[in-house]
């Protein structure tokens, strides 16, 4: 699927182009036809015969490839991926859940 494609060009090698190779003639958008995203009626009425949907494994695999391609693009550009995607922040406050860990300041710092 990736041979001969430019991994550094997100316009020509992206999730949609990978999908088209895996499912020729089946546009990804067609899986949303008839489904109302505001009410969810058609979605909740869908009967599933198994835990995985017809496209579930493909989307999981393509997502992993897409993430790897963004990592390669970042390495090639010498920039973090967040910068390639247009992020402007220089600093981000961290958050950590303390469930199951000590909240004593000295132990927390350690």
C-alpha positions, 0 to 999 in steps of 0.5 A: 500500500505504501510503496512508491508513495511519499511518506512526507506528503500528508496531502497524497498519503493519508488515512483516506488514500490508504482506505481507498487502497484497502476498499476500492470502490467503497468510499469511507463516507458510504458507511455513514449514509443514512445515519443521523449524527444528531439523534443516533437513531440509525446508529443505535438501531444497527444490529451487530453480529460480532464485537468487531464491525466490518471496517473495525480492523481496517480502521485500527490498522490504518490508524496505526500506519497513519500515526507512524507516517506522522512520526516519520514526517516529524523526524524528517522535518526535525519538528514535533508532530504538534508543530506540523499540525499547527500547534502554537503553544510553547508550554502545557500544564500537566495533569496526573491522576493520583488514584492509587498513589500517595498525595503526600508532597514529598512522596509525590515529588519522588 
